[in-house]
Amino acid sequence: RANPWIARIDAGKVFLAKGTWNADFIDELSLFPDGRHDDQVDAVSLAWEMTYKNKPILIA
């Protein structure tokens, strides 16, 4: 589920600012998929899918 956007991070196409406000997310991401929690990874995966996989809706 996280492969599409993690692959973009690995390719240098996505950047994440490091700060105290996102330290928990970075920790969770670094332990994924073997970590205890994956809620934030799931949320980003869903947002990524909604943003990049869905075709735009055309309202006529």
C-alpha positions in Angstrom: 0.0 0.0 0.0 2.8 2.4 0.7 5.0 1.3 -2.2 4.0 3.9 -4.8 5.0 6.9 -2.6 7.9 5.2 -0.9 9.4 4.5 -4.3 9.0 8.2 -5.1 10.8 9.1 -1.9 13.6 6.6 -2.7 13.9 8.2 -6.2 14.3 11.6 -4.7 10.9 12.9 -6.0 9.3 13.5 -2.6 10.8 15.5 0.2 9.8 15.5 3.9 10.9 18.3 6.2 12.5 17.1 9.3 11.1 18.7 12.5 9.9 17.9 15.9 6.3 18.1 14.6 6.8 15.0 12.4 9.3 12.9 14.3 6.7 10.3 15.2 5.8 9.9 11.5 9.4 9.5 10.5 9.9 6.9 13.2 6.8 5.0 12.1 7.9 5.2 8.5 11.4 3.9 9.2 9.9 0.9 11.0 7.3 0.1 8.4 6.1 -2.6 7.7 7.5 -4.3 10.8 6.7 -1.6 13.3 3.9 -1.7 15.9 1.9 1.1 14.3 1.1 2.0 10.7 -1.8 4.5 11.1 0.1 7.5 9.7 1.6 5.4 6.8 -1.9 4.3 6.0 -3.2 7.8 6.0 -0.4 9.0 3.6 -1.0 6.0 1.4 -4.7 6.8 1.1 -4.0 10.5 0.4 -1.5 9.6 -2.2 -3.9 7.2 -3.9 -6.7 9.8 -3.8 -4.4 12.4 -5.3 -2.5 10.5 -7.9 -4.5 7.4 -8.9 -8.0 8.8 -9.3 -9.0 10.4 -12.6 -10.5 13.8 -12.3 -14.2 14.1 -12.2 -15.6 16.1 -15.1 -18.9 17.9 -14.2 -20.7 19.1 -17.3 
